[in-house]
Amino acid sequence: MKVVELRNGIGAGTLQDAQWVKARASDGLNECVELAEVGESIAVRNSRDPEGPALIFTRSELAAFVDGASKGEFSAMTV
């Protein structure tokens, strides 16, 4: 596996060994975000631009986001 320096905005296409996961609720038009484990971090990319930039989060950062989303803290942004 090629060692890549992880940083926000890294091209998702450079994360060659990443196994991207899309939510089952995705609409089939590739309008979803995808996540992949990359070492100890989690990468997030836009499924409409799979070679585009990826955001890199720690597991605790992503857990805090998922917790907030599950409590509806971001629901107003999805309407």
PDB file of N, CA, C and O in Angstrom:
ATOM      1  N   MET A   1       0.837  -1.187   0.000  1.00  0.00           N
ATOM      2  CA  MET A   1       0.000   0.000   0.000  1.00  0.00           C
ATOM      3  C   MET A   1       0.874   1.240   0.000  1.00  0.00           C
ATOM      4  O   MET A   1       1.765   1.379   0.838  1.00  0.00           O
ATOM      5  N   LYS A   2       0.623   2.128  -0.927  1.00  0.00           N
ATOM      6  CA  LYS A   2       1.362   3.374  -1.035  1.00  0.00           C
ATOM      7  C   LYS A   2       0.986   4.300   0.116  1.00  0.00           C
ATOM      8  O   LYS A   2      -0.198   4.488   0.398  1.00  0.00           O
ATOM      9  N   VAL A   3       1.975   4.874   0.776  1.00  0.00           N
ATOM     10  CA  VAL A   3       1.720   5.788   1.890  1.00  0.00           C
ATOM     11  C   VAL A   3       1.417   7.172   1.320  1.00  0.00           C
ATOM     12  O   VAL A   3       2.200   7.735   0.555  1.00  0.00           O
ATOM     13  N   VAL A   4       0.270   7.700   1.710  1.00  0.00           N
ATOM     14  CA  VAL A   4      -0.174   9.009   1.247  1.00  0.00           C
ATOM     15  C   VAL A   4      -0.365   9.889   2.472  1.00  0.00           C
ATOM     16  O   VAL A   4      -0.949   9.455   3.465  1.00  0.00           O
ATOM     17  N   GLU A   5       0.128  11.134   2.405  1.00  0.00           N
ATOM     18  CA  GLU A   5      -0.092  12.078   3.507  1.00  0.00           C
ATOM     19  C   GLU A   5      -1.549  12.512   3.485  1.00  0.00           C
ATOM     20  O   GLU A   5      -2.009  13.131   2.526  1.00  0.00           O
ATOM     21  N   LEU A   6      -2.272  12.182   4.552  1.00  0.00           N
ATOM     22  CA  LEU A   6      -3.687  12.538   4.625  1.00  0.00           C
ATOM     23  C   LEU A   6      -3.845  13.997   5.007  1.00  0.00           C
ATOM     24  O   LEU A   6      -3.236  14.473   5.965  1.00  0.00           O
ATOM     25  N   ARG A   7      -4.671  14.701   4.247  1.00  0.00           N
ATOM     26  CA  ARG A   7      -4.980  16.092   4.541  1.00  0.00           C
ATOM     27  C   ARG A   7      -6.325  16.403   3.918  1.00  0.00           C
ATOM     28  O   ARG A   7      -6.706  15.782   2.926  1.00  0.00           O
ATOM     29  N   ASN A   8      -7.046  17.346   4.481  1.00  0.00           N
ATOM     30  CA  ASN A   8      -8.321  17.754   3.907  1.00  0.00           C
ATOM     31  C   ASN A   8      -8.107  18.286   2.499  1.00  0.00           C
ATOM     32  O   ASN A   8      -7.181  19.053   2.237  1.00  0.00           O
ATOM     33  N   GLY A   9      -8.984  17.859   1.600  1.00  0.00           N
ATOM     34  CA  GLY A   9      -8.891  18.288   0.218  1.00  0.00           C
ATOM     35  C   GLY A   9      -8.059  17.370  -0.650  1.00  0.00           C
ATOM     36  O   GLY A   9      -7.906  17.619  -1.846  1.00  0.00           O
ATOM     37  N   ILE A  10      -7.515  16.305  -0.065  1.00  0.00           N
ATOM     38  CA  ILE A  10      -6.739  15.357  -0.848  1.00  0.00           C
ATOM     39  C   ILE A  10      -7.641  14.762  -1.927  1.00  0.00           C
ATOM     40  O   ILE A  10      -8.823  14.530  -1.675  1.00  0.00           O
ATOM     41  N   GLY A  11      -7.124  14.517  -3.090  1.00  0.00           N
ATOM     42  CA  GLY A  11      -7.922  13.912  -4.155  1.00  0.00           C
ATOM     43  C   GLY A  11      -8.363  12.511  -3.746  1.00  0.00           C
ATOM     44  O   GLY A  11      -7.531  11.662  -3.427  1.00  0.00           O
ATOM     45  N   ALA A  12      -9.678  12.272  -3.755  1.00  0.00           N
ATOM     46  CA  ALA A  12     -10.199  10.960  -3.349  1.00  0.00           C
ATOM     47  C   ALA A  12      -9.624   9.861  -4.226  1.00  0.00           C
ATOM     48  O   ALA A  12      -9.461   8.731  -3.765  1.00  0.00           O
ATOM     49  N   GLY A  13      -9.314  10.165  -5.470  1.00  0.00           N
ATOM     50  CA  GLY A  13      -8.731   9.177  -6.373  1.00  0.00           C
ATOM     51  C   GLY A  13      -7.342   8.721  -5.962  1.00  0.00           C
ATOM     52  O   GLY A  13      -6.883   7.669  -6.405  1.00  0.00           O
ATOM     53  N   THR A  14      -6.664   9.499  -5.119  1.00  0.00           N
ATOM     54  CA  THR A  14      -5.324   9.093  -4.666  1.00  0.00           C
ATOM     55  C   THR A  14      -5.393   8.094  -3.522  1.00  0.00           C
ATOM     56  O   THR A  14      -4.382   7.497  -3.151  1.00  0.00           O
ATOM     57  N   LEU A  15      -6.584   7.913  -2.962  1.00  0.00           N
ATOM     58  CA  LEU A  15      -6.776   6.953  -1.866  1.00  0.00           C
ATOM     59  C   LEU A  15      -7.138   5.606  -2.486  1.00  0.00           C
ATOM     60  O   LEU A  15      -8.248   5.105  -2.310  1.00  0.00           O
ATOM     61  N   GLN A  16      -6.193   5.035  -3.206  1.00  0.00           N
ATOM     62  CA  GLN A  16      -6.440   3.882  -4.060  1.00  0.00           C
ATOM     63  C   GLN A  16      -6.939   2.640  -3.332  1.00  0.00           C
ATOM     64  O   GLN A  16      -7.701   1.864  -3.910  1.00  0.00           O
ATOM     65  N   ASP A  17      -6.542   2.432  -2.107  1.00  0.00           N
ATOM     66  CA  ASP A  17      -6.957   1.233  -1.375  1.00  0.00           C
ATOM     67  C   ASP A  17      -8.234   1.445  -0.572  1.00  0.00           C
ATOM     68  O   ASP A  17      -8.689   0.536   0.123  1.00  0.00           O
ATOM     69  N   ALA A  18      -8.813   2.637  -0.664  1.00  0.00           N
ATOM     70  CA  ALA A  18     -10.027   2.947   0.107  1.00  0.00           C
ATOM     71  C   ALA A  18     -11.214   2.140  -0.421  1.00  0.00           C
ATOM     72  O   ALA A  18     -11.422   2.029  -1.629  1.00  0.00           O
ATOM     73  N   GLN A  19     -11.979   1.586   0.504  1.00  0.00           N
ATOM     74  CA  GLN A  19     -13.222   0.892   0.176  1.00  0.00           C
ATOM     75  C   GLN A  19     -14.368   1.822   0.543  1.00  0.00           C
ATOM     76  O   GLN A  19     -14.752   1.905   1.710  1.00  0.00           O
ATOM     77  N   TRP A  20     -14.913   2.514  -0.434  1.00  0.00           N
ATOM     78  CA  TRP A  20     -15.938   3.529  -0.197  1.00  0.00           C
ATOM     79  C   TRP A  20     -17.287   2.885   0.066  1.00  0.00           C
ATOM     80  O   TRP A  20     -17.660   1.906  -0.581  1.00  0.00           O
ATOM     81  N   VAL A  21     -18.016   3.450   1.027  1.00  0.00           N
ATOM     82  CA  VAL A  21     -19.340   2.956   1.421  1.00  0.00           C
ATOM     83  C   VAL A  21     -20.339   4.094   1.243  1.00  0.00           C
ATOM     84  O   VAL A  21     -20.125   5.216   1.702  1.00  0.00           O
ATOM     85  N   LYS A  22     -21.438   3.770   0.561  1.00  0.00           N
ATOM     86  CA  LYS A  22     -22.499   4.746   0.321  1.00  0.00           C
ATOM     87  C   LYS A  22     -23.716   4.324   1.133  1.00  0.00           C
ATOM     88  O   LYS A  22     -23.985   3.132   1.276  1.00  0.00           O
ATOM     89  N   ALA A  23     -24.448   5.291   1.661  1.00  0.00           N
ATOM     90  CA  ALA A  23     -25.662   5.000   2.419  1.00  0.00           C
ATOM     91  C   ALA A  23     -26.682   4.295   1.538  1.00  0.00           C
ATOM     92  O   ALA A  23     -26.825   4.631   0.362  1.00  0.00           O
ATOM     93  N   ARG A  24     -27.381   3.335   2.087  1.00  0.00           N
ATOM     94  CA  ARG A  24     -28.431   2.631   1.349  1.00  0.00           C
ATOM     95  C   ARG A  24     -29.557   3.571   0.938  1.00  0.00           C
ATOM     96  O   ARG A  24     -30.297   3.280  -0.001  1.00  0.00           O
ATOM     97  N   ALA A  25     -29.689   4.689   1.632  1.00  0.00           N
ATOM     98  CA  ALA A  25     -30.736   5.658   1.314  1.00  0.00           C
ATOM     99  C   ALA A  25     -30.387   6.522   0.099  1.00  0.00           C
ATOM    100  O   ALA A  25     -31.177   7.384  -0.287  1.00  0.00           O
ATOM    101  N   SER A  26     -29.224   6.306  -0.503  1.00  0.00           N
ATOM    102  CA  SER A  26     -28.826   7.073  -1.671  1.00  0.00           C
ATOM    103  C   SER A  26     -29.881   6.936  -2.767  1.00  0.00           C
ATOM    104  O   SER A  26     -30.503   5.883  -2.910  1.00  0.00           O
ATOM    105  N   ASP A  27     -30.076   7.997  -3.533  1.00  0.00           N
ATOM    106  CA  ASP A  27     -31.180   8.025  -4.487  1.00  0.00           C
ATOM    107  C   ASP A  27     -30.898   7.373  -5.841  1.00  0.00           C
ATOM    108  O   ASP A  27     -31.761   7.431  -6.717  1.00  0.00           O
ATOM    109  N   GLY A  28     -29.765   6.770  -6.050  1.00  0.00           N
ATOM    110  CA  GLY A  28     -29.470   6.126  -7.319  1.00  0.00           C
ATOM    111  C   GLY A  28     -28.935   7.083  -8.376  1.00  0.00           C
ATOM    112  O   GLY A  28     -28.510   6.643  -9.444  1.00  0.00           O
ATOM    113  N   LEU A  29     -28.946   8.364  -8.101  1.00  0.00           N
ATOM    114  CA  LEU A  29     -28.395   9.355  -9.026  1.00  0.00           C
ATOM    115  C   LEU A  29     -27.010   9.806  -8.570  1.00  0.00           C
ATOM    116  O   LEU A  29     -26.505  10.838  -9.011  1.00  0.00           O
ATOM    117  N   ASN A  30     -26.411   9.026  -7.690  1.00  0.00           N
ATOM    118  CA  ASN A  30     -25.104   9.351  -7.115  1.00  0.00           C
ATOM    119  C   ASN A  30     -25.118  10.660  -6.348  1.00  0.00           C
ATOM    120  O   ASN A  30     -24.111  11.366  -6.304  1.00  0.00           O
ATOM    121  N   GLU A  31     -26.244  10.988  -5.746  1.00  0.00           N
ATOM    122  CA  GLU A  31     -26.322  12.189  -4.932  1.00  0.00           C
ATOM    123  C   GLU A  31     -26.245  11.792  -3.476  1.00  0.00           C
ATOM    124  O   GLU A  31     -27.248  11.770  -2.763  1.00  0.00           O
ATOM    125  N   CYS A  32     -25.048  11.481  -3.055  1.00  0.00           N
ATOM    126  CA  CYS A  32     -24.824  11.002  -1.697  1.00  0.00           C
ATOM    127  C   CYS A  32     -23.371  11.267  -1.338  1.00  0.00           C
ATOM    128  O   CYS A  32     -22.559  11.593  -2.204  1.00  0.00           O
ATOM    129  N   VAL A  33     -23.056  11.130  -0.092  1.00  0.00           N
ATOM    130  CA  VAL A  33     -21.661  11.144   0.325  1.00  0.00           C
ATOM    131  C   VAL A  33     -21.238   9.707   0.589  1.00  0.00           C
ATOM    132  O   VAL A  33     -22.068   8.854   0.904  1.00  0.00           O
ATOM    133  N   GLU A  34     -19.960   9.448   0.460  1.00  0.00           N
ATOM    134  CA  GLU A  34     -19.409   8.133   0.706  1.00  0.00           C
ATOM    135  C   GLU A  34     -18.302   8.258   1.738  1.00  0.00           C
ATOM    136  O   GLU A  34     -17.605   9.271   1.792  1.00  0.00           O
ATOM    137  N   LEU A  35     -18.144   7.228   2.555  1.00  0.00           N
ATOM    138  CA  LEU A  35     -17.110   7.203   3.578  1.00  0.00           C
ATOM    139  C   LEU A  35     -16.198   6.019   3.357  1.00  0.00           C
ATOM    140  O   LEU A  35     -16.610   4.994   2.813  1.00  0.00           O
ATOM    141  N   ALA A  36     -14.940   6.168   3.787  1.00  0.00           N
ATOM    142  CA  ALA A  36     -13.978   5.076   3.712  1.00  0.00           C
ATOM    143  C   ALA A  36     -13.017   5.183   4.885  1.00  0.00           C
ATOM    144  O   ALA A  36     -12.619   6.276   5.285  1.00  0.00           O
ATOM    145  N   GLU A  37     -12.652   4.028   5.427  1.00  0.00           N
ATOM    146  CA  GLU A  37     -11.610   3.999   6.446  1.00  0.00           C
ATOM    147  C   GLU A  37     -10.268   4.156   5.745  1.00  0.00           C
ATOM    148  O   GLU A  37      -9.969   3.448   4.783  1.00  0.00           O
ATOM    149  N   VAL A  38      -9.476   5.079   6.233  1.00  0.00           N
ATOM    150  CA  VAL A  38      -8.147   5.316   5.682  1.00  0.00           C
ATOM    151  C   VAL A  38      -7.199   5.378   6.872  1.00  0.00           C
ATOM    152  O   VAL A  38      -7.053   6.416   7.517  1.00  0.00           O
ATOM    153  N   GLY A  39      -6.566   4.261   7.147  1.00  0.00           N
ATOM    154  CA  GLY A  39      -5.733   4.183   8.339  1.00  0.00           C
ATOM    155  C   GLY A  39      -6.603   4.358   9.569  1.00  0.00           C
ATOM    156  O   GLY A  39      -7.597   3.651   9.734  1.00  0.00           O
ATOM    157  N   GLU A  40      -6.238   5.290  10.430  1.00  0.00           N
ATOM    158  CA  GLU A  40      -7.001   5.561  11.644  1.00  0.00           C
ATOM    159  C   GLU A  40      -8.055   6.639  11.420  1.00  0.00           C
ATOM    160  O   GLU A  40      -8.773   7.007  12.350  1.00  0.00           O
ATOM    161  N   SER A  41      -8.151   7.142  10.205  1.00  0.00           N
ATOM    162  CA  SER A  41      -9.069   8.236   9.891  1.00  0.00           C
ATOM    163  C   SER A  41     -10.222   7.759   9.023  1.00  0.00           C
ATOM    164  O   SER A  41     -10.241   6.622   8.550  1.00  0.00           O
ATOM    165  N   ILE A  42     -11.186   8.659   8.825  1.00  0.00           N
ATOM    166  CA  ILE A  42     -12.317   8.410   7.947  1.00  0.00           C
ATOM    167  C   ILE A  42     -12.317   9.491   6.877  1.00  0.00           C
ATOM    168  O   ILE A  42     -12.278  10.684   7.178  1.00  0.00           O
ATOM    169  N   ALA A  43     -12.360   9.054   5.618  1.00  0.00           N
ATOM    170  CA  ALA A  43     -12.425   9.993   4.498  1.00  0.00           C
ATOM    171  C   ALA A  43     -13.874  10.086   4.036  1.00  0.00           C
ATOM    172  O   ALA A  43     -14.608   9.099   4.061  1.00  0.00           O
ATOM    173  N   VAL A  44     -14.280  11.290   3.610  1.00  0.00           N
ATOM    174  CA  VAL A  44     -15.630  11.537   3.115  1.00  0.00           C
ATOM    175  C   VAL A  44     -15.495  12.196   1.748  1.00  0.00           C
ATOM    176  O   VAL A  44     -14.734  13.149   1.578  1.00  0.00           O
ATOM    177  N   ARG A  45     -16.253  11.668   0.761  1.00  0.00           N
ATOM    178  CA  ARG A  45     -16.228  12.265  -0.575  1.00  0.00           C
ATOM    179  C   ARG A  45     -17.651  12.403  -1.111  1.00  0.00           C
ATOM    180  O   ARG A  45     -18.577  11.753  -0.627  1.00  0.00           O
ATOM    181  N   ASN A  46     -17.805  13.243  -2.099  1.00  0.00           N
ATOM    182  CA  ASN A  46     -19.072  13.436  -2.790  1.00  0.00           C
ATOM    183  C   ASN A  46     -19.157  12.373  -3.884  1.00  0.00           C
ATOM    184  O   ASN A  46     -18.270  12.298  -4.735  1.00  0.00           O
ATOM    185  N   SER A  47     -20.195  11.562  -3.877  1.00  0.00           N
ATOM    186  CA  SER A  47     -20.294  10.479  -4.848  1.00  0.00           C
ATOM    187  C   SER A  47     -20.446  10.991  -6.283  1.00  0.00           C
ATOM    188  O   SER A  47     -20.168  10.246  -7.223  1.00  0.00           O
ATOM    189  N   ARG A  48     -20.876  12.232  -6.475  1.00  0.00           N
ATOM    190  CA  ARG A  48     -20.957  12.809  -7.822  1.00  0.00           C
ATOM    191  C   ARG A  48     -19.590  13.160  -8.382  1.00  0.00           C
ATOM    192  O   ARG A  48     -19.445  13.367  -9.586  1.00  0.00           O
ATOM    193  N   ASP A  49     -18.586  13.227  -7.517  1.00  0.00           N
ATOM    194  CA  ASP A  49     -17.224  13.582  -7.940  1.00  0.00           C
ATOM    195  C   ASP A  49     -16.227  12.651  -7.254  1.00  0.00           C
ATOM    196  O   ASP A  49     -15.466  13.089  -6.392  1.00  0.00           O
ATOM    197  N   PRO A  50     -16.223  11.362  -7.631  1.00  0.00           N
ATOM    198  CA  PRO A  50     -15.409  10.380  -6.919  1.00  0.00           C
ATOM    199  C   PRO A  50     -13.904  10.611  -6.987  1.00  0.00           C
ATOM    200  O   PRO A  50     -13.165  10.061  -6.170  1.00  0.00           O
ATOM    201  N   GLU A  51     -13.438  11.403  -7.928  1.00  0.00           N
ATOM    202  CA  GLU A  51     -12.009  11.719  -8.008  1.00  0.00           C
ATOM    203  C   GLU A  51     -11.697  13.050  -7.330  1.00  0.00           C
ATOM    204  O   GLU A  51     -10.533  13.422  -7.184  1.00  0.00           O
ATOM    205  N   GLY A  52     -12.738  13.762  -6.918  1.00  0.00           N
ATOM    206  CA  GLY A  52     -12.575  15.087  -6.333  1.00  0.00           C
ATOM    207  C   GLY A  52     -12.016  15.050  -4.922  1.00  0.00           C
ATOM    208  O   GLY A  52     -11.515  14.018  -4.475  1.00  0.00           O
ATOM    209  N   PRO A  53     -12.100  16.167  -4.224  1.00  0.00           N
ATOM    210  CA  PRO A  53     -11.499  16.269  -2.895  1.00  0.00           C
ATOM    211  C   PRO A  53     -12.231  15.428  -1.848  1.00  0.00           C
ATOM    212  O   PRO A  53     -13.446  15.240  -1.909  1.00  0.00           O
ATOM    213  N   ALA A  54     -11.464  14.939  -0.907  1.00  0.00           N
ATOM    214  CA  ALA A  54     -12.012  14.202   0.235  1.00  0.00           C
ATOM    215  C   ALA A  54     -11.689  14.974   1.507  1.00  0.00           C
ATOM    216  O   ALA A  54     -10.623  15.576   1.639  1.00  0.00           O
ATOM    217  N   LEU A  55     -12.624  14.941   2.427  1.00  0.00           N
ATOM    218  CA  LEU A  55     -12.378  15.504   3.753  1.00  0.00           C
ATOM    219  C   LEU A  55     -11.958  14.366   4.671  1.00  0.00           C
ATOM    220  O   LEU A  55     -12.500  13.263   4.594  1.00  0.00           O
ATOM    221  N   ILE A  56     -11.002  14.633   5.527  1.00  0.00           N
ATOM    222  CA  ILE A  56     -10.458  13.620   6.427  1.00  0.00           C
ATOM    223  C   ILE A  56     -10.845  13.971   7.855  1.00  0.00           C
ATOM    224  O   ILE A  56     -10.598  15.084   8.319  1.00  0.00           O
ATOM    225  N   PHE A  57     -11.456  13.010   8.552  1.00  0.00           N
ATOM    226  CA  PHE A  57     -11.893  13.214   9.931  1.00  0.00           C
ATOM    227  C   PHE A  57     -11.337  12.133  10.834  1.00  0.00           C
ATOM    228  O   PHE A  57     -11.085  11.011  10.395  1.00  0.00           O
ATOM    229  N   THR A  58     -11.145  12.477  12.099  1.00  0.00           N
ATOM    230  CA  THR A  58     -10.829  11.458  13.088  1.00  0.00           C
ATOM    231  C   THR A  58     -12.113  10.704  13.395  1.00  0.00           C
ATOM    232  O   THR A  58     -13.207  11.182  13.095  1.00  0.00           O
ATOM    233  N   ARG A  59     -11.981   9.538  13.985  1.00  0.00           N
ATOM    234  CA  ARG A  59     -13.173   8.764  14.345  1.00  0.00           C
ATOM    235  C   ARG A  59     -14.041   9.526  15.354  1.00  0.00           C
ATOM    236  O   ARG A  59     -15.268   9.462  15.286  1.00  0.00           O
ATOM    237  N   SER A  60     -13.411  10.243  16.286  1.00  0.00           N
ATOM    238  CA  SER A  60     -14.200  10.982  17.277  1.00  0.00           C
ATOM    239  C   SER A  60     -14.925  12.160  16.641  1.00  0.00           C
ATOM    240  O   SER A  60     -16.045  12.473  17.044  1.00  0.00           O
ATOM    241  N   GLU A  61     -14.324  12.819  15.664  1.00  0.00           N
ATOM    242  CA  GLU A  61     -15.017  13.900  14.961  1.00  0.00           C
ATOM    243  C   GLU A  61     -16.241  13.368  14.227  1.00  0.00           C
ATOM    244  O   GLU A  61     -17.316  13.966  14.289  1.00  0.00           O
ATOM    245  N   LEU A  62     -16.081  12.251  13.537  1.00  0.00           N
ATOM    246  CA  LEU A  62     -17.200  11.672  12.810  1.00  0.00           C
ATOM    247  C   LEU A  62     -18.276  11.175  13.767  1.00  0.00           C
ATOM    248  O   LEU A  62     -19.466  11.314  13.486  1.00  0.00           O
ATOM    249  N   ALA A  63     -17.872  10.601  14.888  1.00  0.00           N
ATOM    250  CA  ALA A  63     -18.848  10.132  15.883  1.00  0.00           C
ATOM    251  C   ALA A  63     -19.668  11.303  16.417  1.00  0.00           C
ATOM    252  O   ALA A  63     -20.874  11.164  16.621  1.00  0.00           O
ATOM    253  N   ALA A  64     -19.041  12.445  16.643  1.00  0.00           N
ATOM    254  CA  ALA A  64     -19.765  13.619  17.124  1.00  0.00           C
ATOM    255  C   ALA A  64     -20.765  14.093  16.070  1.00  0.00           C
ATOM    256  O   ALA A  64     -21.881  14.485  16.411  1.00  0.00           O
ATOM    257  N   PHE A  65     -20.377  14.060  14.800  1.00  0.00           N
ATOM    258  CA  PHE A  65     -21.296  14.444  13.733  1.00  0.00           C
ATOM    259  C   PHE A  65     -22.482  13.484  13.657  1.00  0.00           C
ATOM    260  O   PHE A  65     -23.631  13.922  13.596  1.00  0.00           O
ATOM    261  N   VAL A  66     -22.214  12.190  13.659  1.00  0.00           N
ATOM    262  CA  VAL A  66     -23.284  11.188  13.575  1.00  0.00           C
ATOM    263  C   VAL A  66     -24.235  11.337  14.755  1.00  0.00           C
ATOM    264  O   VAL A  66     -25.450  11.236  14.585  1.00  0.00           O
ATOM    265  N   ASP A  67     -23.699  11.576  15.947  1.00  0.00           N
ATOM    266  CA  ASP A  67     -24.532  11.778  17.120  1.00  0.00           C
ATOM    267  C   ASP A  67     -25.450  12.984  16.928  1.00  0.00           C
ATOM    268  O   ASP A  67     -26.651  12.902  17.188  1.00  0.00           O
ATOM    269  N   GLY A  68     -24.889  14.094  16.474  1.00  0.00           N
ATOM    270  CA  GLY A  68     -25.698  15.293  16.241  1.00  0.00           C
ATOM    271  C   GLY A  68     -26.739  15.068  15.160  1.00  0.00           C
ATOM    272  O   GLY A  68     -27.879  15.515  15.292  1.00  0.00           O
ATOM    273  N   ALA A  69     -26.356  14.373  14.085  1.00  0.00           N
ATOM    274  CA  ALA A  69     -27.310  14.090  13.005  1.00  0.00           C
ATOM    275  C   ALA A  69     -28.442  13.200  13.497  1.00  0.00           C
ATOM    276  O   ALA A  69     -29.599  13.405  13.131  1.00  0.00           O
ATOM    277  N   SER A  70     -28.113  12.217  14.322  1.00  0.00           N
ATOM    278  CA  SER A  70     -29.154  11.313  14.816  1.00  0.00           C
ATOM    279  C   SER A  70     -30.136  12.024  15.755  1.00  0.00           C
ATOM    280  O   SER A  70     -31.265  11.570  15.944  1.00  0.00           O
ATOM    281  N   LYS A  71     -29.699  13.135  16.336  1.00  0.00           N
ATOM    282  CA  LYS A  71     -30.565  13.935  17.208  1.00  0.00           C
ATOM    283  C   LYS A  71     -31.277  15.051  16.456  1.00  0.00           C
ATOM    284  O   LYS A  71     -31.976  15.859  17.067  1.00  0.00           O
ATOM    285  N   GLY A  72     -31.109  15.108  15.130  1.00  0.00           N
ATOM    286  CA  GLY A  72     -31.791  16.094  14.317  1.00  0.00           C
ATOM    287  C   GLY A  72     -31.173  17.474  14.314  1.00  0.00           C
ATOM    288  O   GLY A  72     -31.809  18.424  13.857  1.00  0.00           O
ATOM    289  N   GLU A  73     -29.944  17.618  14.813  1.00  0.00           N
ATOM    290  CA  GLU A  73     -29.324  18.938  14.921  1.00  0.00           C
ATOM    291  C   GLU A  73     -29.072  19.600  13.570  1.00  0.00           C
ATOM    292  O   GLU A  73     -28.907  20.819  13.517  1.00  0.00           O
ATOM    293  N   PHE A  74     -29.037  18.841  12.476  1.00  0.00           N
ATOM    294  CA  PHE A  74     -28.749  19.406  11.167  1.00  0.00           C
ATOM    295  C   PHE A  74     -29.938  19.294  10.219  1.00  0.00           C
ATOM    296  O   PHE A  74     -29.819  19.602   9.033  1.00  0.00           O
ATOM    297  N   SER A  75     -31.068  18.859  10.730  1.00  0.00           N
ATOM    298  CA  SER A  75     -32.243  18.605   9.889  1.00  0.00           C
ATOM    299  C   SER A  75     -32.692  19.827   9.104  1.00  0.00           C
ATOM    300  O   SER A  75     -33.148  19.687   7.969  1.00  0.00           O
ATOM    301  N   ALA A  76     -32.578  20.994   9.662  1.00  0.00           N
ATOM    302  CA  ALA A  76     -33.001  22.206   8.961  1.00  0.00           C
ATOM    303  C   ALA A  76     -32.201  22.443   7.683  1.00  0.00           C
ATOM    304  O   ALA A  76     -32.665  23.148   6.787  1.00  0.00           O
ATOM    305  N   MET A  77     -31.023  21.870   7.588  1.00  0.00           N
ATOM    306  CA  MET A  77     -30.170  22.056   6.410  1.00  0.00           C
ATOM    307  C   MET A  77     -30.515  21.103   5.279  1.00  0.00           C
ATOM    308  O   MET A  77     -29.975  21.238   4.181  1.00  0.00           O
ATOM    309  N   THR A  78     -31.396  20.146   5.517  1.00  0.00           N
ATOM    310  CA  THR A  78     -31.709  19.146   4.487  1.00  0.00           C
ATOM    311  C   THR A  78     -33.026  19.425   3.779  1.00  0.00           C
ATOM    312  O   THR A  78     -33.457  18.629   2.945  1.00  0.00           O
ATOM    313  N   VAL A  79     -33.666  20.532   4.093  1.00  0.00           N
ATOM    314  CA  VAL A  79     -34.950  20.843   3.459  1.00  0.00           C
ATOM    315  C   VAL A  79     -34.794  21.854   2.369  1.00  0.00           C
ATOM    316  O   VAL A  79     -35.777  22.230   1.730  1.00  0.00           O
TER     317      VAL A  79
END
